[in-house]
Amino acid sequence: MRSIIPAPLAGVEVYDVDSGLGGQFTVSIQKDLDGGMVEVRILQGNLTSSGWLSHGLFDGKIFEVSRLRLTNPRRLE
């Protein structure tokens, strides 16, 4: 599903998760779910002086994943 939530802001905590396609997605947590699961949003783009600049088909996609699969926590800059 494509995201209709606001664009990400600088300072949002992001993580890496295996894409299942031979790489990784950068994601932000949208909400905590039961059983150690979280709803995440793929962030495929860049912050610019005029806001979020999307770079692809996967940007904004929302899916559920185990919190244990999230790696490399950091802040979006």
N, CA, C and O of each residue as an XYZ file, in Angstrom:
308
protein
N       0.852     -1.170      0.000
C       0.000      0.000      0.000
C       0.894      1.229      0.000
O       1.940      1.225      0.649
N       0.515      2.259     -0.698
C       1.263      3.512     -0.788
C       0.908      4.384      0.402
O      -0.254      4.448      0.804
N       1.881      5.042      0.958
C       1.699      5.871      2.141
C       0.976      7.174      1.806
O       1.216      7.781      0.762
N       0.095      7.589      2.700
C      -0.543      8.902      2.573
C      -0.213      9.763      3.789
O      -0.828     10.806      4.012
N       0.774      9.307      4.579
C       1.185     10.064      5.749
C       2.153     11.166      5.333
O       2.679     11.142      4.221
N       2.392     12.135      6.221
C       3.291     13.238      5.864
C       4.704     12.770      5.539
O       5.122     11.686      5.947
N       5.415     13.583      4.818
C       6.804     13.309      4.475
C       7.644     13.234      5.744
O       7.340     13.906      6.729
N       8.696     12.421      5.729
C       9.560     12.319      6.907
C      10.313     13.623      7.163
O      10.575     14.403      6.247
N      10.649     13.834      8.420
C      11.368     15.035      8.823
C      12.756     14.664      9.311
O      12.986     13.532      9.739
N      13.669     15.596      9.250
C      15.010     15.375      9.783
C      14.904     14.986     11.245
O      14.088     15.530     11.989
N      15.740     14.035     11.649
C      15.761     13.603     13.030
C      14.911     12.380     13.324
O      14.997     11.827     14.420
N      14.090     11.942     12.374
C      13.272     10.747     12.563
C      14.196      9.540     12.666
O      15.157      9.430     11.904
N      13.913      8.630     13.604
C      14.729      7.430     13.734
C      14.408      6.476     12.585
O      13.243      6.189     12.311
N      15.453      5.990     11.920
C      15.308      5.060     10.799
C      16.174      3.826     11.038
O      17.089      3.833     11.862
N      15.860      2.772     10.294
C      16.537      1.489     10.428
C      16.733      0.903      9.032
O      16.157      1.378      8.054
N      17.558     -0.140      8.964
C      17.666     -0.941      7.750
C      16.912     -2.240      7.975
O      16.860     -2.752      9.094
N      16.328     -2.770      6.908
C      15.685     -4.082      6.934
C      15.964     -4.750      5.591
O      15.965     -4.095      4.549
N      16.197     -6.047      5.627
C      16.458     -6.802      4.398
C      15.274     -6.641      3.450
O      14.122     -6.822      3.844
N      15.567     -6.300      2.204
C      14.506     -6.069      1.222
C      13.948     -7.357      0.639
O      12.854     -7.367      0.074
N      14.699     -8.444      0.774
C      14.291     -9.685      0.128
C      14.621     -9.674     -1.353
O      14.306    -10.620     -2.074
N      15.258     -8.598     -1.804
C      15.612     -8.437     -3.217
C      17.126     -8.326     -3.403
O      17.596     -7.882     -4.450
N      17.885     -8.732     -2.382
C      19.332     -8.656     -2.467
C      19.915     -7.371     -1.931
O      21.085     -7.079     -2.180
N      19.145     -6.603     -1.211
C      19.626     -5.350     -0.638
C      18.888     -5.041      0.642
O      18.368     -5.937      1.307
N      18.845     -3.769      0.982
C      18.164     -3.329      2.194
C      17.313     -2.111      1.900
O      17.605     -1.325      0.999
N      16.255     -1.973      2.679
C      15.431     -0.774      2.652
C      15.727      0.032      3.910
O      15.987     -0.536      4.971
N      15.689      1.351      3.791
C      15.679      2.226      4.957
C      14.222      2.440      5.314
O      13.414      2.793      4.455
N      13.880      2.227      6.587
C      12.484      2.314      7.017
C      12.362      3.138      8.288
O      13.317      3.270      9.053
N      11.176      3.688      8.500
C      10.833      4.326      9.771
C       9.631      3.586     10.341
O       8.777      3.102      9.598
N       9.574      3.505     11.652
C       8.456      2.827     12.314
C       7.250      3.755     12.320
O       7.342      4.911     12.732
N       6.129      3.238     11.861
C       4.888      4.005     11.866
C       4.047      3.697     13.092
O       3.415      4.584     13.667
N       4.045      2.398     13.497
C       3.298      2.045     14.700
C       3.742      0.687     15.205
O       4.164     -0.178     14.438
N       3.637      0.522     16.524
C       3.917     -0.762     17.162
C       2.685     -1.643     17.061
O       1.558     -1.173     17.222
N       2.904     -2.917     16.796
C       1.832     -3.895     16.702
C       2.061     -4.970     17.760
O       3.094     -4.969     18.429
N       1.129     -5.864     17.913
C       1.266     -6.949     18.879
C       2.317     -7.954     18.445
O       2.658     -8.040     17.265
N       2.830     -8.713     19.404
C       3.725     -9.823     19.114
C       5.098     -9.428     18.610
O       5.731    -10.204     17.895
N       5.579     -8.240     18.962
C       6.907     -7.818     18.536
C       6.979     -7.349     17.092
O       8.070     -7.190     16.545
N       5.840     -7.130     16.476
C       5.791     -6.651     15.097
C       5.640     -5.131     15.091
O       5.120     -4.540     16.037
N       6.104     -4.515     14.011
C       5.938     -3.084     13.802
C       5.483     -2.838     12.369
O       5.770     -3.628     11.469
N       4.779     -1.745     12.172
C       4.419     -1.296     10.833
C       5.479     -0.279     10.434
O       5.719      0.686     11.160
N       6.117     -0.488      9.282
C       7.190      0.392      8.838
C       6.869      0.989      7.474
O       6.086      0.441      6.698
N       7.489      2.111      7.212
C       7.359      2.810      5.934
C       8.734      2.882      5.281
O       9.702      3.288      5.924
N       8.831      2.498      4.022
C      10.080      2.597      3.287
C      10.342      4.057      2.950
O       9.461      4.769      2.468
N      11.571      4.488      3.213
C      12.006      5.838      2.885
C      13.063      5.723      1.793
O      14.219      5.397      2.062
N      12.659      5.990      0.588
C      13.571      5.929     -0.556
C      13.571      7.308     -1.200
O      12.785      7.591     -2.104
N      14.462      8.153     -0.720
C      14.520      9.520     -1.208
C      15.517     10.320     -0.406
O      16.370      9.756      0.279
N      15.413     11.637     -0.489
C      16.322     12.536      0.213
C      15.552     13.719      0.772
O      14.566     14.182      0.198
N      16.044     14.197      1.931
C      15.540     15.461      2.462
C      16.236     16.586      1.713
O      17.460     16.578      1.575
N      15.473     17.541      1.233
C      16.023     18.706      0.553
C      15.531     19.962      1.267
O      14.717     19.870      2.187
N      15.999     21.096      0.868
C      15.551     22.347      1.489
C      14.064     22.598      1.256
O      13.445     23.355      2.004
N      13.484     21.976      0.232
C      12.052     22.154     -0.013
C      11.216     20.960      0.404
O      10.031     20.891      0.077
N      11.819     20.009      1.127
C      11.041     18.874      1.621
C      11.586     17.541      1.137
O      12.748     17.440      0.743
N      10.744     16.525      1.170
C      11.124     15.162      0.803
C      11.095     14.990     -0.710
O      10.096     15.310     -1.356
N      12.188     14.486     -1.276
C      12.282     14.209     -2.702
C      12.307     12.692     -2.882
O      13.314     12.046     -2.588
N      11.206     12.126     -3.361
C      11.068     10.679     -3.537
C      11.932     10.193     -4.690
O      12.065     10.866     -5.712
N      12.526      8.998     -4.507
C      13.395      8.423     -5.523
C      12.971      7.023     -5.930
O      13.835      6.187     -6.195
N      11.737      6.746     -5.987
C      11.474      5.412     -6.484
C      10.140      4.802     -6.169
O       9.317      5.330     -5.420
N       9.982      3.682     -6.774
C       8.756      2.909     -6.699
C       8.433      2.458     -5.283
O       7.261      2.387     -4.912
N       9.448      2.153     -4.489
C       9.198      1.614     -3.157
C       8.972      2.691     -2.099
O       8.478      2.381     -1.014
N       9.318      3.941     -2.381
C       9.157      5.013     -1.405
C       7.710      5.116     -0.947
O       6.793      5.218     -1.762
N       7.516      5.089      0.373
C       6.177      5.227      0.937
C       5.453      3.918      1.164
O       4.409      3.904      1.816
N       5.972      2.821      0.650
C       5.304      1.539      0.856
C       5.323      1.200      2.340
O       6.329      1.403      3.019
N       4.207      0.684      2.836
C       4.068      0.328      4.243
C       3.884     -1.178      4.347
O       3.120     -1.778      3.591
N       4.605     -1.789      5.307
C       4.451     -3.220      5.541
C       4.770     -3.537      6.997
O       5.270     -2.686      7.733
N       4.479     -4.768      7.404
C       4.736     -5.224      8.764
C       5.976     -6.095      8.787
O       6.226     -6.870      7.864
N       6.752     -5.957      9.859
C       7.986     -6.718     10.005
C       8.256     -6.906     11.504
O       7.829     -6.093     12.323
N       8.960     -7.971     11.849
C       9.380     -8.167     13.235
C      10.395     -7.091     13.610
O      11.304     -6.789     12.837
N      10.238     -6.525     14.784
C      11.172     -5.504     15.270
C      12.599     -6.064     15.322
O      13.563     -5.310     15.186
N      12.740     -7.372     15.516
C      14.060     -8.005     15.582
C      14.819     -7.927     14.260
O      16.044     -8.051     14.255
N      14.130     -7.726     13.145
C      14.779     -7.633     11.828
C      15.314     -6.246     11.524
O      16.015     -6.064     10.529
N      14.999     -5.260     12.362
C      15.469     -3.889     12.143
C      16.898     -3.753     12.636
O      17.199     -4.114     13.773
N      17.776     -3.238     11.796
C      19.191     -3.079     12.140
C      19.645     -1.642     11.879
O      18.925     -0.860     11.257
N      20.830     -1.306     12.352
C      21.487     -0.029     12.070
C      20.608      1.189     12.424
O      20.333      2.011     11.549
N      20.167      1.320     13.676
C      19.354      2.495     14.043
C      20.169      3.783     13.912
O      21.348      3.830     14.261
N      19.509      4.824     13.398
C      20.157      6.126     13.222
C      19.075      7.191     12.994
O      17.891      6.867     12.897
N      19.478      8.430     12.911
C      18.550      9.540     12.657
C      18.635      9.956     11.189
O      19.720      9.996     10.608
N      17.494     10.260     10.604
C      17.439     10.736      9.221
C      18.022     12.137      9.173
O      17.619     13.017      9.933
N      18.977     12.337      8.270
C      19.614     13.649      8.124
C      19.456     14.155      6.714
O      19.926     15.246      6.393
